[in-house]
Amino acid sequence: MAHNLQTVLQHRIDAIKTAIAALGPLRPGTLSRQYNVCGTPGCRCKDDPAQRHGPYHQLSYSWHGRSRSEFVREPELARVREQLGNYARLRDLVDQWLDAAIELARLERQQLRYPQENPRSKSRIPRKRRTT
């Protein structure tokens, strides 16, 4: 039974690796919509109620210990959203890979310690998480 479970876990890890290899362009971060007030006296952005300039789309992320922010133009929004989605999918797949790898290592250690263990031992495999 343990050997069968190890095979299932290894197949899951292989499927995750294949899914990672199929991902497209990646980009970390968060996309937000910004509205600004300018410095021009009498501009509509200072009216009551204010009619701010925008929306402007801003991508914020941290990379190599530095926070970064860049504006994203309207024509680039779909591409940037796809990259952000691919990055989120990558993070989820890596978490699934680690879950399976930890369980696989636990089973291998268990087999080394107790080679004659009861084949009906309870598994600690987390349920497969739903991905978007």
Secondary structure, 3 states (H helix, E strand, C coil): CHHHHHHHHHHHHHHHHHHHHCCCCCCCCEEEEEEECCCCCCCHHHCCCCCCEEEEEEEEEEECCEEEEEEECHHHHHHHHHHHHHHHHHHHHHHHHHHHHHHHHHHHHHHHHCCCCCCCCCCCCCCCCCCC
